[in-house]
């Protein structure tokens, strides 16, 4: 009897241990997310439900902070704990610094709106990991460098707005992969080279604005 009982315990113990570890991990995740939310609330003076939305599990799904006169660096690192975040709107503030590469880890994002700030540096190639993204709006900043080819991996994208920056280089051929794209706005940058004929493959496109650049060659 004792041997049978010992064998039964040895069989069930790994399952019980695994279940306990899983429960502890969930508790730690909840504690981390709660602490992160508290930090972000203090950073942005964020207490309105119009600005912050959570799901039934208490996970933050939306941060909407447009035109709040926010200044300083773009985002606190605690934001990376908001893995369920679907919309991040910081339009029309006075935020400075570069766009954090860590935004590429928020893979649930559907809308990323950072227009009308004072952001500098390049567009992180890591944003190409945001496969659920429908709208990427980075216009009216001071972004430099080229348009990352990785943005062509955002196959759910419907709107790409990079107007009024200081972007250079050519228009990436990889943008041909954005078959859901309805608006492509690249005006008032320093883009050069020819207009890719491959843009003609974007059959869902309703608006294309390339004005105010240094493009050469013929119109495809």
PyMOL commands that set and color helices and strands:
alter all, ss='L'
color gray80, all
select helices_A, chain A and resi 2-44+77-81+101-105+125-129+149-153+173-177+197-201
alter helices_A, ss='H'
color red, helices_A
select strands_A, chain A and resi 52-54+60-64+71-73+87-89+94-97+111-113+118-119+135-137+159-161+168-169+183-185+190-193+207-209+214-215
alter strands_A, ss='S'
color yellow, strands_A
deselect
rebuild
show_as cartoon
